[in-house]
């Protein structure tokens, strides 16, 4: 129990060797993850648009073949 308390104090105070630098690393990781999420969202939107446009192309292509 005492070991956990001393670790918690070190993290909160930033007195440990990994105090401030750990926070900066976490911020970088969060920014990176947010960037990745935005990229995935953007890619997903593009894929949905592509799928819809392909579906429209296939439908018009089939219709024109049937008319001939």
C-alpha positions in Angstrom: 0.0 0.0 0.0 2.8 2.4 0.8 4.5 1.7 -2.5 1.4 2.8 -4.4 1.1 6.0 -2.4 4.6 7.1 -3.1 4.2 6.4 -6.8 1.0 8.4 -6.9 2.8 11.4 -5.2 5.7 11.3 -7.6 3.3 11.4 -10.6 1.2 14.2 -9.3 4.1 16.4 -8.2 6.2 15.7 -11.2 9.2 15.3 -9.0 10.1 12.0 -10.5 12.4 11.7 -13.5 9.5 10.9 -15.8 7.2 13.7 -14.5 6.9 16.6 -17.0 8.4 14.6 -19.9 5.7 11.9 -19.5 3.0 14.5 -19.7 4.5 15.9 -22.9 4.7 12.4 -24.4 1.0 11.7 -23.5 0.0 15.0 -25.1 1.9 14.0 -28.3 0.3 10.6 -28.3 -3.2 12.1 -27.8 -2.6 14.6 -30.6 -1.4 11.7 -32.8 -4.4 9.6 -32.0 -6.8 12.5 -32.7 -5.0 13.0 -36.0 -5.4 9.4 -36.9 -9.1 9.5 -35.9 -9.6 12.5 -38.2 -7.8 10.7 -41.0 -9.9 7.6 -40.6 -13.1 9.7 -40.5 -12.1 11.5 -43.7 -11.1 8.2 -45.4 -14.4 6.6 -44.3 -16.3 9.6 -45.9 -14.4 9.2 -49.1 -15.1 5.4 -49.2 -18.8 6.0 -48.7 -18.8 8.6 -51.5 -16.8 6.2 -53.8 -19.2 3.3 -53.0 -22.2 5.4 -53.8 -20.7 6.7 -57.1 -19.7 3.2 -58.1 -23.2 2.0 -57.3 -24.6 4.8 -59.5 -22.3 3.9 -62.3 -23.1 0.2 -62.2 -26.8 0.9 -62.1 -26.7 3.3 -65.2 -24.4 0.9 -67.0 -26.8 -2.0 -66.5 -29.8 0.2 -67.5 -28.1 1.3 -70.8 -27.2 -2.4 -71.6 -30.8 -3.4 -71.0 -32.1 -0.6 -73.3 -29.9 -1.7 -76.2 
